[in-house]
Amino acid sequence: MYRMTPVKGFTLVEVLVSLVLLAVALSAMIKTASENTVNTATIRNKYLASIIATNKISELQIAKTWPSTGKSNGNTELARQDWHWQMEIENTPDENLRKVILKISLEENKEKTFYTLNAYLGQR
């Protein structure tokens, strides 16, 4: 007669449970990687927008003329992207000081502001 030796290995239920756990873990990893990609792009855009805002304020500071109050806007290119800026210059209680509000957004989505800079310019 043959003797039955115990078979070593995994049962079908154990294999299915391990596959379900693996699928859940991999889907969580993919979701996290996707969120990190979106966050990296957002941080990059905010950084680039801050550079544009700083450059616009620097242009006003080195200009030979005192900026007039009012609103203006324009476009600029940085890092192979087209950016839109809106600038509002306001009077302050001090006649030698002007408030500048700069809003930077991507050209294709002007409603979503990536960066807002409030600055003050003094007259020399």
C-alpha positions as CSV (number, residue, x, y, z in Angstrom):
1,M,0.0,0.0,0.0
2,Y,0.9,3.6,-0.6
3,R,1.5,5.9,2.2
4,M,0.1,9.4,1.9
5,T,2.7,12.0,2.6
6,P,1.5,15.5,3.4
7,V,1.8,17.9,0.5
8,K,3.7,21.1,1.1
9,G,2.6,24.3,-0.5
10,F,-0.2,26.9,-0.6
11,T,-3.8,26.2,-0.9
12,L,-5.9,28.0,-3.6
13,V,-7.6,30.2,-0.9
14,E,-4.2,31.3,0.4
15,V,-3.0,32.2,-3.1
16,L,-6.2,34.2,-3.8
17,V,-5.9,36.1,-0.5
18,S,-2.3,37.0,-1.2
19,L,-3.2,38.2,-4.7
20,V,-5.9,40.4,-3.3
21,L,-3.5,41.9,-0.8
22,L,-0.9,42.5,-3.5
23,A,-3.5,44.2,-5.7
24,V,-4.6,46.5,-2.9
25,A,-1.0,47.4,-2.1
26,L,-0.1,48.1,-5.7
27,S,-3.1,50.2,-6.3
28,A,-2.2,52.3,-3.2
29,M,1.3,52.7,-4.5
30,I,0.1,53.8,-8.0
31,K,-2.3,56.3,-6.4
32,T,0.5,57.8,-4.3
33,A,2.9,58.1,-7.3
34,S,0.1,59.8,-9.3
35,E,-0.5,62.3,-6.5
36,N,3.2,63.0,-6.2
37,T,3.4,63.8,-9.9
38,V,0.5,66.3,-9.7
39,N,2.0,67.9,-6.6
40,T,5.4,68.2,-8.2
41,A,3.9,70.0,-11.3
42,T,1.9,72.4,-9.0
43,I,5.0,73.3,-7.0
44,R,7.0,73.8,-10.1
45,N,4.4,76.2,-11.5
46,K,4.2,78.1,-8.3
47,Y,7.9,78.5,-8.3
48,L,8.0,79.7,-11.9
49,A,5.1,82.1,-11.2
50,S,7.1,83.6,-8.2
51,I,10.0,84.2,-10.5
52,I,7.8,86.1,-13.0
53,A,6.3,88.2,-10.2
54,T,9.7,89.0,-8.8
55,N,11.0,90.0,-12.2
56,K,8.0,92.3,-12.8
57,I,8.5,94.1,-9.5
58,S,12.2,94.4,-10.3
59,E,11.3,96.0,-13.6
60,L,9.2,98.6,-11.8
61,Q,12.0,99.3,-9.3
62,I,14.6,100.0,-11.9
63,A,12.3,102.0,-14.2
64,K,13.2,105.7,-14.3
65,T,9.5,106.8,-14.2
66,W,7.1,106.6,-11.2
67,P,4.4,104.1,-12.1
68,S,0.9,105.4,-12.5
69,T,-2.0,103.9,-10.8
70,G,-4.3,101.5,-12.6
71,K,-4.5,98.0,-14.0
72,S,-2.4,96.4,-16.7
73,N,-1.8,92.9,-17.9
74,G,0.4,91.0,-20.3
75,N,2.0,87.8,-21.2
76,T,5.5,86.4,-20.8
77,E,7.3,83.1,-21.5
78,L,9.3,81.2,-19.0
79,A,10.4,77.6,-19.1
80,R,8.7,77.0,-22.4
81,Q,5.3,78.0,-20.9
82,D,3.2,81.0,-21.6
83,W,2.2,82.9,-18.5
84,H,-0.3,85.7,-18.0
85,W,0.2,88.4,-15.4
86,Q,-2.2,91.0,-14.1
87,M,-0.9,94.1,-12.2
88,E,-2.8,96.6,-10.2
89,I,-1.1,99.7,-8.9
90,E,-2.8,101.6,-6.1
91,N,-2.2,104.8,-4.1
92,T,-1.4,104.5,-0.4
93,P,-1.9,107.1,2.3
94,D,1.8,108.0,1.8
95,E,2.1,109.9,-1.4
96,N,5.6,108.5,-1.9
97,L,4.5,104.9,-1.8
98,R,2.5,102.8,-4.2
99,K,1.0,99.4,-3.6
100,V,1.4,96.8,-6.4
101,I,-0.7,93.6,-6.6
102,L,0.6,91.1,-9.1
103,K,-1.3,87.9,-10.1
104,I,0.3,85.2,-12.2
105,S,-1.5,82.5,-14.0
106,L,-0.9,80.2,-16.9
107,E,-2.0,81.6,-20.3
108,E,-4.4,78.7,-21.0
109,N,-6.1,79.0,-17.6
110,K,-6.2,82.6,-16.6
111,E,-8.8,82.1,-13.9
112,K,-6.5,79.9,-11.8
113,T,-3.9,82.2,-10.1
114,F,-0.7,80.4,-9.2
115,Y,0.9,83.2,-7.4
116,T,-0.1,86.6,-5.9
117,L,2.5,89.1,-4.9
118,N,1.8,92.3,-2.9
119,A,4.6,94.8,-3.0
120,Y,5.2,98.4,-2.2
121,L,7.3,100.8,-4.3
122,G,8.8,103.9,-2.9
123,Q,9.5,107.1,-4.9
124,R,13.1,108.3,-4.9
